[in-house]
């Protein structure tokens, strides 16, 4: 074999080895990046969940108040809607 061919094979093997070493590192970096994105996404969902729970609690209180208000008075359905709208705002 000629020296130039040996050097070409050697260089090619070195490049393959370098690629094989870098590939798992790149994969780990990608996984860490994905993990960071998912942590942010999970935090955002948690915040939305908390907001939704608070809103649900408020709406339950409004409904309960409306039932008490409705049972103690004889109002039309329009008056009840107006009362609920005033309660919400």
C-alpha positions as CSV (number, residue, x, y, z in Angstrom):
1,X,0.0,0.0,0.0
2,X,1.2,3.5,-0.8
3,X,1.9,5.9,2.0
4,X,-0.7,8.3,0.8
5,X,-3.4,5.6,0.8
6,X,-2.4,4.6,4.4
7,X,-2.6,8.3,5.5
8,X,-6.0,8.6,3.8
9,X,-7.3,5.5,5.7
10,X,-5.7,6.7,8.9
11,X,-7.3,10.2,8.5
12,X,-10.6,8.6,7.7
13,X,-10.5,6.4,10.7
14,X,-9.6,9.3,13.0
15,X,-12.5,11.3,11.6
16,X,-14.9,8.3,12.2
17,X,-13.6,7.9,15.8
18,X,-14.1,11.7,16.4
19,X,-17.6,11.5,15.1
20,X,-18.4,8.4,17.2
21,X,-17.2,10.3,20.3
22,X,-19.1,13.5,19.6
23,X,-22.4,11.8,18.6
24,X,-23.3,10.7,22.2
25,X,-22.3,14.0,23.6
26,X,-24.5,15.8,21.1
27,X,-27.4,13.4,22.0
28,X,-26.9,14.2,25.7
29,X,-26.9,18.0,24.9
30,X,-30.1,17.6,23.0
31,X,-31.7,15.7,25.8
32,X,-30.6,18.3,28.3
33,X,-32.0,21.0,26.1
34,X,-35.3,19.2,25.8
35,X,-35.4,18.7,29.5
36,X,-35.1,22.4,30.0
37,X,-37.9,23.1,27.6
38,X,-40.1,20.5,29.3
39,X,-39.4,22.0,32.8
40,X,-40.5,25.4,31.5
41,X,-43.6,23.9,29.9
42,X,-44.5,22.0,33.1
43,X,-44.1,25.2,35.2
44,X,-46.4,27.1,32.8
45,X,-49.0,24.3,32.9
46,X,-48.8,24.3,36.7
47,X,-49.4,28.1,36.8
48,X,-52.3,27.7,34.4
49,X,-53.7,24.9,36.6
50,X,-53.5,27.0,39.7
51,X,-55.2,29.9,37.9
52,X,-58.0,27.6,36.7
53,X,-58.5,26.2,40.2
54,X,-58.8,29.7,41.7
55,X,-61.2,30.7,38.9
56,X,-63.2,27.5,39.6
57,X,-63.4,28.3,43.3
58,X,-64.6,31.8,42.5
59,X,-67.2,30.5,40.1
60,X,-68.5,27.9,42.6
61,X,-68.8,30.7,45.2
62,X,-70.7,32.9,42.7
63,X,-73.1,30.0,41.8
64,X,-73.7,29.2,45.5
65,X,-74.4,32.9,46.2
66,X,-76.7,33.0,43.2
67,X,-78.6,30.0,44.4
68,X,-79.0,31.6,47.9
69,X,-80.0,34.9,46.3
70,X,-82.4,33.3,44.0
71,X,-84.1,31.2,46.7
72,X,-84.6,34.2,48.9
73,X,-86.1,36.4,46.1
74,X,-88.5,36.1,43.3
75,X,-86.5,37.6,40.4
76,X,-86.8,37.0,36.7
77,X,-84.0,35.1,35.0
78,X,-82.8,38.5,33.5
79,X,-82.4,40.0,36.9
80,X,-80.4,36.9,38.0
81,X,-78.1,37.3,35.0
82,X,-77.6,41.0,35.8
83,X,-76.8,40.2,39.5
84,X,-74.3,37.5,38.4
85,X,-72.7,39.9,36.0
86,X,-72.4,42.6,38.7
87,X,-70.9,40.0,41.1
88,X,-68.3,38.9,38.6
89,X,-67.1,42.5,37.7
